[in-house]
Amino acid sequence: MTFLPHDDVEFLSSKALIYELKDVGGQRGIVFPGLSFEGNLYCTNEQSQLVRCVSCDVLIRIPSGYATTKLDSFYTSPVLRRPDNSFPNCATGEETHFGRQWQFWSRHLDNSDWRPDIDGLHTFLNYVWNELRRA
């Protein structure tokens, strides 16, 4: 089962990225379990202590009409925080998708940042990594 364009499938294969496609009730997404990132973000461990986080699950929802329709925002699990325990900008909400709670990162590419039929997951994943690094 794939609803991704061929170029995205080739990109994921060439980078050996682990992913899960989700298609439930008309909602589609791709989950990257344990996606590594650079940055200074923290999460809460089982003892409710804030610990440095170097990987998380990332969800990107795939809209109807993708890849001519741009990707928009992303989600992480667990909830990520800054070293002072504050939330990153525009990442304070939580939503349920595909039976899981996700931290919502409200991010919006400008129309000039998305070129239909040229940009794809390779573009958006770089955007996600940059946002996690800068948070």
Secondary structure, DSSP 8 states (H G I E B T S, - for coil): ---S-HHHHHHHHHTT---EEEEETTEEEEEEEEEEEEEEEEEE-TTS-EEEEEEEEEEEE--TTTTTS----EEEES--B-TTS---TT--EEEEETTEEEEEE-----GGG--TTT--HHHHHHHHHHHHHH-
